[in-house]
Amino acid sequence: MATPLSDTSLSPLKTVAVIGLGTMGTGIAEVLARAGREVIGIDISEAQAAQAVTALEASTARAVRRERLTEQEREDVLSRFRTFTDLAAAADADLVIEVTPESYDIKQQVFRALDDIVRPETILATGTNALSVTRLAADSARPERVLGLHFFNPAPAMKLVEVVSSVLTAPGAVAAVTDLAIELGKEPVAVGDRPGFVADGLLFGYLNQAAAMYEAKYASREDIDAAMKLGCGLPMGPLALLDLIGVDTARTVLEAMYAESHDRLHAPAPILKQLSEAGLTGRKSGRGFYSYEASNSASVVRDALTPLEGAAATPGRTVRSVGVAGSGTMASGIAEVFAKAGYEVVLAARSEEKAQAAKARIGKSLSRSVDKGRMTAEAAAGTLDRITPAGSYDAFEDVDLALEAVAEDLEIKQQLFATFDKVCKPGAILATTTSSLPVVACARATSRPQDVIGMHFFNPAPAMKLVEVVRTVLTEDDVHATVREVCAKIRKHPVDCGDRAGFIVNALLFPYLNNAIKMVQEHYATLDDIDAAMKLGGGYPMGPFELLDVVGLDVSLAIEKVLHREFRDPGLAPAPLLEHLVAAGCLGRKTGRGFREYARR
């Protein structure tokens, strides 16, 4: 019979057994040994156990070279790590962490065997990120002592640890493991038992959508990955990340998520099954979405899908002057970008005053760049001289590229494109910066739809490197070629995508944000825990609620509605909590209150 568990019955978790010495298990063992714990490493494979020792020797040697450990500290760490091939070695452990393959059968066998081996007060933790902790606990003779302890890869570097309670877990066990995580220098987040928990629950839905986008041939793997790195500041693109995690692992996690949610966004994209069953599981096999130099190599090598460098492209049109329509932040930012690159720019607005105010905003931006040493005063003055403000779009009569950055309203944009059509010379390229409206609808407002294309810049335009280049079914090849050439000249990274709602970035970003809102709405986790989980566990520069409040909840809701209308997927329906906040006028930082409250400026 299991011993009752209270906060006072726990001894410090000094000896920890880690079962499964793959990459994750070895990383967890290193974290524990470096924090002064006695670590019992167990793996059925002697070779795997030996490899874990070798890996620890190598990583601690690197730490000594980098002066993060002394030689004596290294020897102490290595002496605290012992390996075995028999579960019986866990008999003296205060805590057991299993990191075996994501299979109920394997994990249940381990937990049943441990019932007869460990002491009654020992805490049993599973490292799963896809399987039910409750189901594993119910199979144990001591369910109140079973919980989830989900580290992130690589365990020594990643700060986040999700502490997962089932309905059976005793609070004392949670408290003891949470204290341990803090002593290890980690940031624990308490979550309930559902597939994916917080970080992977949000991350894998996004990765799945990226895989489906690639499978549909909407965009190349390189463009999808570049878009999310440059447009969202992520450390890795989604397809490269799938290769790192393991395509088969991702498929397992998604299947578990879908079994619970029945949300089509979690139904594994067919390509994940195809790659998994072909053995193309990512870096560990040497090939997944990308091809690698060797198994377990991070070096991507050229394959049949790699774009050819310097391949003969369609000749573009000559662009010397650019017209930018609009007077807001985005319009002035884009005008600044073109002027810095040496283009003559006409900045036109609905009045001369608005155009002059936009140019003055650019002047202030350039002055800040001079103050920070990013450009000389002469270069700033020359840039500003190349910008001509105008109170009428008639000033666009001689520009080679006319680009609008006005309100995200289709009727307003169509009226503006009809004006471009009348004013601009034959052969001028007409571009929209829309992030969510159909480019072809703007094109149809003109008599020359073949000259119309999307150029979606990201805010702030002078700083953000990404431009989504959006072709319609009517866009001429030389128009597309010209815009890509122009992007290179203004030092932006172009990614190609078709004319459908959200393009690449918003189509992947906003369902992720919407799912985060649903987690809060369902009282699964707090705003702070979700934001911390995505920054610490996913490497995101901002948590989803920080980002929503910056973007604006009204803007976010509008984009969610467009995506839902375009794809007709119930999983894309805006979360009711988002609709309620917008209806209440809580729009984020700009109103002083969104998901959080802000000091009024």
Buried (B, 14 or more C-beta within 10 A) or exposed (E): EBEEBEEEBBEEBEBBBBBBBBBBBBBBBBBBBBBEBBBBBBBEEEEBBEBBBEBBBEBBBEBBEEEEBEEEBBEBBBEBBBBBBEBEBBBBBBBBBBBBEBEBEEBBBBBEBBBEBBEBBBBBBBBBBBBBBBEBBBBBBBBBBBBBBBBBBBBBEBBBBBBBBBEBBBEBBBEBBBBBBEEBEBBBBBBBBBBBBBBBBBBBBBBBBBBBBBEEEBBBBBBBBBBBBBBBEBEBBBBBBBBBBBBBBBBBBBBBBBEEBEBBBBBBBEBBBEBBEEEBBBBBBBBBBBBBEEEEEEEBEEEEEBEEEEEEEEEBBEBEBBBBBBBBBBBBBBBBBBBBBEBBBBBBBBEEEBBBBBBEBBBEBBBEBBEEEEBEEEBBEBBBEBBBBBBBBEBBBBBBBBBBBBEBEBEEBBEBBBBBBEBBEEEBBBBBBBBBBBBBBBBBBBEBBBBBBBBBBBBBBBEBBBBBBBBBEBBBEBBBBBBBBBBEEBEBBBBBBBBBBBBBBBBBBBBBBBBBBBBBEEEBBBBEBBBBBBBBBBBBEBBBBBBBBBBBBBBBBBBBBBBBEBBEEEBBBBBEBBBEBBEEEBBBBBBBBBBBEEEEE
